[in-house]
Amino acid sequence: NKYGEKTSYGEKASYGGGDDNKYGEKTSYGNEEGGYGGGVGAYSSETTTKYEENDDSETKTSEDYKEEKKHHKHLEELGGLGAVAAGAFALHEKHKAEKDPEHAHKHKIEEEIAAVAAVGAGGFAFHEHHQKKEAKEEEEEAEGKKKHHFF
């Protein structure tokens, strides 16, 4: 049958065109015309962050660089705190594995997972440290304070 025609069971054939079904619910998945996407706010360019919008060094102001440095400093500190917390939890689980031999295997696995999380958080903090440093260098270069010397 065609879209919107009556079926042999007396119900209207609806495939996401915004029509109501027999329970009064909307059957549309996406925009008003139907379909799976393309509606308002569906992966548009409006979802980019402030730091991705202004990639040109000519358009960034001194205030933009300061905000970017502050942002990366904040994320670096959060990564460091995450590394410390995960490391402390790993040590806690190591202690539990020694004290609770009946569940030692479970505690050993949790210890290893926490250790991996600590390394990951430390790596994230290291990455953000370099991003912060790069933003500082870009700010100095834009203000004319620093020039790159390759030799």
BAPAFI-69942 format. One line per 8 residues: number of its first residue (from 0); for each residue x, y, z of N, C-alpha, C, O. Coordinates in steps of 0.02 Angstrom, whole numbers, plus 50000, padded with zeros to 5 digits. Atoms other than C-alpha are relative to their C-alpha. Layout:
BEGIN
NUM = X,Y,Z,X,Y,Z,X,Y,Z,X,Y,Z | ...
This chain:
BEGIN
0 = 50042,49941,50000,50000,50000,50000,50043,50062,50000,50103,50058,50013 | 49963,49938,50003,50051,50181,49983,50002,50033,50069,49961,50016,50112 | 49992,49963,49937,50107,50296,50123,49936,50039,50014,49913,50076,49971 | 50058,49962,49979,49957,50366,50218,49934,49968,49982,49882,49993,50004 | 50062,50032,50018,49828,50248,50144,49979,49953,50056,50019,49934,50099 | 50025,50048,49950,49720,50134,50249,50026,49931,49984,50030,49911,49926 | 49977,50069,50009,49786,49959,50277,49940,49954,50001,49884,49976,50012 | 50055,50048,49999,49683,49801,50269,49972,49991,50070,49918,49963,50078
8 = 50023,50007,49931,49668,49808,50459,49963,50062,50024,49942,50065,50082 | 50037,49941,49982,49584,49979,50458,50041,50053,50033,50014,50104,50055 | 49957,49950,49970,49735,50074,50525,50036,50038,49945,50046,50012,49890 | 49964,49959,50048,49825,50213,50438,50074,49981,50000,50103,49974,50054 | 49929,50017,50004,50000,50169,50376,50040,50064,50012,50036,50111,49973 | 49961,49941,49982,50117,50293,50460,50072,49979,50012,50085,49933,50051 | 49929,50018,49994,50307,50287,50445,50040,50060,50023,50092,50075,49994 | 49960,49945,49972,50365,50436,50547,49984,50067,49969,50028,50110,49967
16 = 50018,49936,50030,50272,50577,50462,49970,50049,50049,49943,50100,50027 | 50027,49955,49950,50218,50658,50624,49927,49985,50017,49896,50022,50055 | 50070,50019,49986,50048,50570,50629,49995,49968,50068,50045,49943,50095 | 50012,50034,49937,49971,50506,50788,49983,49928,49987,49947,49913,49938 | 50019,50070,50008,49959,50318,50809,49938,49986,50041,49909,50033,50070 | 50063,50016,49967,49813,50226,50888,50003,50014,50075,49950,50014,50108 | 49994,49985,49929,49882,50265,51064,50008,50074,50013,50016,50094,50070 | 49994,49928,49992,49892,50452,51033,50072,50026,50005,50083,50084,50022
24 = 49931,49979,49996,50082,50455,51028,50025,50023,49932,50001,49999,49880 | 49970,49978,50062,50185,50545,50898,50045,49945,49973,50080,49911,50011 | 49957,50051,50031,50273,50430,50775,50058,50030,49962,50093,49994,49926 | 49946,49968,50037,50396,50557,50708,50065,49992,50037,50068,50001,50098 | 49933,50007,49971,50581,50525,50738,50046,50049,49965,50081,50030,49918 | 49957,49951,50032,50670,50684,50691,49964,50064,49987,49933,50093,50033 | 50031,49936,50016,50605,50835,50600,49925,49993,49990,49898,49938,49995 | 50073,50000,50007,50424,50883,50568,49978,49962,49938,49923,49935,49937
32 = 50019,50034,50061,50425,50808,50393,50007,49924,50007,49984,49888,49963 | 49990,50072,49990,50472,50637,50463,50071,49981,49987,50111,50022,49964 | 49932,50023,50012,50629,50534,50451,50040,49997,50064,50013,50007,50118 | 49956,50010,49942,50776,50506,50566,50053,50053,50003,50112,50036,49998 | 49949,49948,49994,50864,50672,50581,49984,50059,49955,49932,50061,49923 | 50011,49942,50040,50882,50836,50495,49958,50052,50035,49944,50105,50007 | 50042,49954,49962,50777,50919,50629,50041,50057,50029,50101,50063,50015 | 49967,49942,49969,50819,51073,50728,50054,49975,50048,50040,49935,50093
40 = 49946,50017,49954,50987,51056,50814,50032,49932,49987,50069,49908,50029 | 49971,50066,50014,51034,50891,50731,50069,50008,49969,50075,50018,49909 | 49930,49998,50021,51224,50896,50719,50014,50061,49955,50041,50053,49900 | 49986,49940,50039,51235,51074,50658,50067,50030,50021,50099,50005,50068 | 49937,49968,49984,51385,51188,50661,49995,50040,50064,50045,50066,50089 | 50009,49962,49938,51310,51273,50815,50027,49963,50061,50033,49992,50114 | 49978,50039,49943,51376,51133,50926,50075,50004,50011,50100,49972,50056 | 49928,49995,49990,51559,51182,50907,50014,50042,50061,49975,50086,50080
48 = 49982,49962,49940,51647,51249,51059,50031,50066,49982,50049,50078,49924 | 49972,49934,50011,51713,51423,51080,50072,49996,49976,50094,50038,49936 | 49930,50004,50017,51892,51365,51061,50010,49972,49930,50063,49982,49900 | 49994,50026,50068,51859,51275,50896,49978,50051,49948,49998,50046,49890 | 50025,49951,50048,51770,51424,50817,50056,50045,49975,50061,50058,49915 | 49949,49951,50018,51919,51542,50819,50069,49967,49995,50110,49976,50040 | 49935,50031,50008,52065,51441,50753,50050,50047,49968,50110,50035,49973 | 49954,49952,50030,52139,51589,50659,50031,50043,50053,49997,50071,50096
56 = 49966,49960,49949,52271,51677,50761,49986,50074,49992,49994,50112,50039 | 50015,49929,50011,52220,51843,50681,49935,50020,50035,49928,50078,50055 | 50065,49983,49973,52043,51834,50750,49997,49994,50076,49951,50021,50106 | 50001,50009,49927,52085,51785,50929,50026,50063,50034,50074,50094,50012 | 49978,49943,49961,52099,51923,51056,50041,49976,50059,50046,49916,50072 | 49961,50017,49941,52209,51929,51209,49956,49966,50052,49978,49920,50087 | 50047,50030,49953,52055,51888,51313,49985,49927,49982,49977,49885,50026 | 50012,50069,50022,52023,51731,51208,50057,49955,50021,50045,49898,50043
64 = 49943,50040,49980,52199,51669,51241,50001,49989,50075,50017,49934,50098 | 50001,50008,49927,52182,51701,51427,49947,49950,50022,49958,49909,50066 | 50053,50048,49984,52017,51606,51432,50021,49929,49981,50007,49882,50018 | 49978,50066,50022,52094,51462,51334,50052,49972,50049,50050,49913,50066 | 49949,50023,49951,52244,51453,51453,49966,49979,50065,49983,49928,50094 | 50036,50015,49938,52125,51457,51602,49962,49934,49994,49960,49894,50040 | 50037,50061,50013,52019,51319,51525,50046,49939,50003,50029,49889,50036 | 49954,50057,50000,52169,51205,51494,50031,49989,50069,50045,49933,50089
72 = 49973,50006,49932,52239,51242,51668,49949,49963,50044,49968,49920,50084 | 50053,50032,49961,52072,51191,51744,49997,49925,49984,49992,49884,50030 | 50003,50071,50020,52067,51028,51644,50063,49963,50022,50059,49904,50040 | 49938,50031,49977,52249,50993,51688,49995,49982,50074,50015,49928,50096 | 50007,50012,49928,52210,51010,51873,49950,49943,50013,49961,49903,50058 | 50049,50054,49992,52057,50897,51855,50031,49933,49983,50018,49882,50016 | 49966,50062,50019,52163,50766,51767,50048,49977,50054,50052,49918,50069 | 49955,50018,49945,52291,50773,51907,49963,49974,50060,49984,49925,50092
80 = 50040,50024,49944,52157,50754,52039,49972,49931,49986,49969,49888,50031 | 50025,50066,50019,52084,50607,51943,50054,49947,50007,50041,49891,50028 | 49944,50047,49995,52255,50525,51936,50014,49983,50073,50026,49925,50090 | 49988,50011,49928,52280,50547,52124,49945,49957,50030,49959,49910,50067 | 50056,50038,49972,52106,50481,52164,50002,49927,49977,49992,49882,50017 | 49998,50068,50025,52123,50329,52051,50060,49962,50030,50055,49902,50044 | 49942,50032,49968,52297,50294,52122,49986,49981,50071,50006,49927,50094 | 50017,50016,49931,52231,50303,52299,49952,49941,50003,49958,49898,50047
88 = 50047,50057,50001,52089,50184,52254,50037,49936,49984,50020,49883,50011 | 49961,50060,50017,52215,50063,52176,50037,49975,50062,50039,49915,50074 | 49965,50021,49939,52317,50063,52337,49951,49971,50051,49967,49924,50087 | 50051,50025,49955,52157,50039,52437,49980,49928,49982,49974,49885,50026 | 50018,50067,50022,52110,49887,52333,50057,49951,50010,50045,49892,50024 | 49943,50044,49987,52286,49817,52349,50000,49979,50074,50014,49922,50090 | 50003,50014,49928,52268,49830,52538,49943,49951,50014,49951,49905,50054 | 50057,50044,49990,52096,49746,52530,50016,49929,49976,49993,49880,50006
96 = 49982,50066,50026,52168,49603,52425,50042,49962,50050,50036,49901,50056 | 49958,50032,49949,52296,49568,52562,49959,49981,50062,49972,49929,50093 | 50038,50012,49938,52169,49578,52703,49942,49952,49990,49919,49921,50038 | 50058,50042,50014,52028,49481,52618,50019,49946,49949,50003,49953,49890 | 49976,50050,50047,52104,49323,52542,49943,49963,49963,49954,49936,49909 | 50056,50034,50032,51931,49252,52502,49980,50035,49934,49960,50003,49886 | 50018,49960,50058,51898,49393,52377,50060,50035,49969,50053,50088,49937 | 49938,49968,50022,52079,49432,52333,50001,50010,49925,50026,50061,49901
104 = 49998,49994,50073,52056,49400,52147,49959,50061,49977,49980,50098,49933 | 50043,49943,50017,51913,49526,52136,50035,50066,50016,50034,50113,49975 | 49965,49939,49980,52014,49657,52230,50061,50013,49955,50077,50071,49940 | 49942,49992,50043,52167,49625,52121,49979,50028,49931,50013,50071,49903 | 50025,49975,50064,52064,49655,51962,49980,50073,50007,49996,50114,49964 | 50020,49931,49989,51990,49815,52035,50062,50045,50009,50062,50103,49987 | 49938,49962,49992,52165,49871,52083,50031,50015,49932,50053,50072,49919 | 49971,49990,50066,52227,49846,51905,49959,50049,49958,49988,50090,49922
112 = 50042,49953,50036,52078,49939,51832,50012,50071,50025,50017,50118,49985 | 49987,49934,49971,52108,50084,51951,50069,50026,49979,50077,50086,49968 | 49933,49980,50021,52292,50086,51905,49999,50024,49927,50033,50073,49910 | 50006,49978,50070,52248,50098,51720,49965,50068,49996,49985,50111,49957 | 50036,49936,49998,52126,50239,51759,50047,50056,50023,50044,50112,49998 | 49953,49950,49975,52263,50330,51855,50050,50020,49945,50066,50078,49937 | 49953,49985,50054,52384,50316,51709,49965,50041,49946,49994,50088,49919 | 50038,49963,50050,52248,50377,51589,49988,50072,50022,49995,50118,49982
120 = 50011,49933,49975,52207,50526,51699,50065,50040,50001,50065,50100,49987 | 49935,49967,50002,52392,50566,51715,50018,50021,49929,50046,50075,49918 | 49988,49983,50070,52408,50561,51526,49958,50058,49976,49981,50100,49938 | 50044,49944,50017,52259,50677,51508,50027,50065,50030,50026,50117,49997 | 49972,49941,49968,52337,50799,51632,50062,50024,49962,50072,50084,49953 | 49939,49984,50038,52501,50792,51535,49981,50033,49933,50012,50083,49913 | 50024,49972,50064,52407,50826,51371,49975,50071,50010,49991,50115,49971 | 50026,49934,49987,52316,50975,51447,50055,50049,50019,50050,50109,50004
128 = 49943,49957,49983,52480,51043,51515,50032,50026,49936,50049,50085,49931 | 49971,49979,50063,52548,51046,51339,49953,50046,49960,49976,50092,49926 | 50048,49956,50033,52388,51124,51271,50003,50070,50031,49999,50120,49995 | 49996,49936,49965,52401,51261,51403,50064,50037,49979,50063,50097,49967 | 49935,49971,50020,52584,51290,51358,49996,50026,49929,50023,50080,49914 | 50008,49980,50070,52540,51299,51173,49958,50064,49995,49974,50108,49955 | 50042,49940,50000,52402,51427,51207,50039,50061,50024,50031,50116,49999 | 49959,49946,49974,52525,51532,51307,50049,50024,49947,50058,50085,49938
136 = 49953,49981,50053,52653,51528,51165,49964,50036,49943,49992,50083,49915 | 50038,49966,50053,52518,51576,51038,49982,50071,50021,49982,50117,49981 | 50017,49933,49975,52467,51722,51148,50061,50046,49995,50056,50103,49973 | 49940,49960,50003,52646,51783,51162,50020,50016,49929,50043,50072,49914 | 49983,49989,50070,52673,51763,50976,49953,50051,49969,49974,50093,49929 | 50049,49953,50027,52513,51859,50936,50014,50071,50026,50002,50120,49990 | 49985,49934,49972,52567,52001,51051,50068,50026,49977,50086,50083,49991 | 49935,49979,50025,52738,52007,50968,50056,49993,50050,50111,50018,50038
144 = 49949,50008,49949,52834,51958,51125,50051,49946,49982,50109,49949,50003 | 49957,50058,50011,52906,51796,51059,50002,49984,49926,49951,49984,49892 | 49992,50021,50070,52974,51745,50891,50032,49931,50000,50073,49915,50043 | 49971,50067,50006,53016,51569,50836,50068,50004,49967,50076,50033,49913 | 49932,50005,50029,53201,51539,50807,50013,49926,49990,50015,49887,50037 | 49990,50070,50016,53234,51376,50718,50073,49979,50004,50087,49920,50008 | 49929,50018,49997,53424,51386,50724,50035,50036,50056,50095,50027,50065
